Amino acid sequence: MRFRKGLNGCAGRPEPVEGRLERHSKLPDSEIVPFDKLRTGFRRAQHERGVFRGFQSVVSTLLAALLSTSAFSAQQDLELPPNLQQGQLVIGHAPHGVKIEYAGRRLRVGDDGIFVFGIERDAPAQIKLHVRYSNGKAHDQLIAVAKREYHVERIEGLPQKTVKPDPETAKKIRAELARVSDAKRHDEAREDFLAGFQLPVEDARISGVYGSQRIDNGIPQSPHAGLDMAVPTGTPVHAPAAGVVRLAEPDMILTGGTVLIDHGFGLYSALIHMSRLDVKTGDKVASGQVIGLSGATGRASGPHVHWGFSWFDVRLDPALLLKPADKTQ
Ligand SMILES: [Zn+2]
């Protein structure tokens, strides 16, 4: 059986896996999404708007809204991009002096009014931001969230030990996950995310998408929390955006060679299954900088790069960073 799946393993194979497979996403695993096409589409969208070319589209949507004459209402509401959905990074803008809470967390608001939060995979149809103004008034701003359909992948006939790790391995895995979680606690004022994101590898064939529910030997596993790109071992892996390396570990049980990049405001990229790391914890990286080489380390079914993206511990969909927020469903 080629498809080995643990708590968080993922898919490098470009062809259908063995076993029964149900797919509901618009982006099937076998769909080829060349790097250039994604980039070109992104640039075109920027050009059509005619503003802030080179910025990430979510940001440009926001800024376009800010530039419109109706952007600042008398209520001084928060400015948010339209058509938000599960798994999405949200970049908003707040009037001066506003304090915002979401999901029990006080959001950082930059000097420029920028704030961010992430909508989790299974967020309800409506979420709320608690907003407190400098004059002491407060209210809840309600936000509609579009529900998504996720893949369901049913894999049968796997060795049971790969589905249920032995107690000692499970303990190590929990310790590693705790380390990664701890590395994602930083909430820095850097706004590296505002310059936009790029795919970490060129000529990427998408072999796994965000949110897929994995059912191995009939046992539901954690949903797939990132974007898999099938590339040969040894392919250069680029930083999706600038940031600071918070963790660089060559050999973790589930994720193998792992690099975690802090883009500021609690936003993190994880590049995993790498065969070689060219950065270390504490390094500053530029957008597009090579941080190592791809591989099949950890629990991977074949050579690929997994790009995970999160707001603190809330796992988000990297694919949504690459296309306009107002053109998604
Ligand atoms: Zn993956």
Residues whose N, C-alpha, C, O or C-beta is under 5 A from the ligand:
A	BS01	ZN	G9 C10 A11 G208 G226 D228 H306
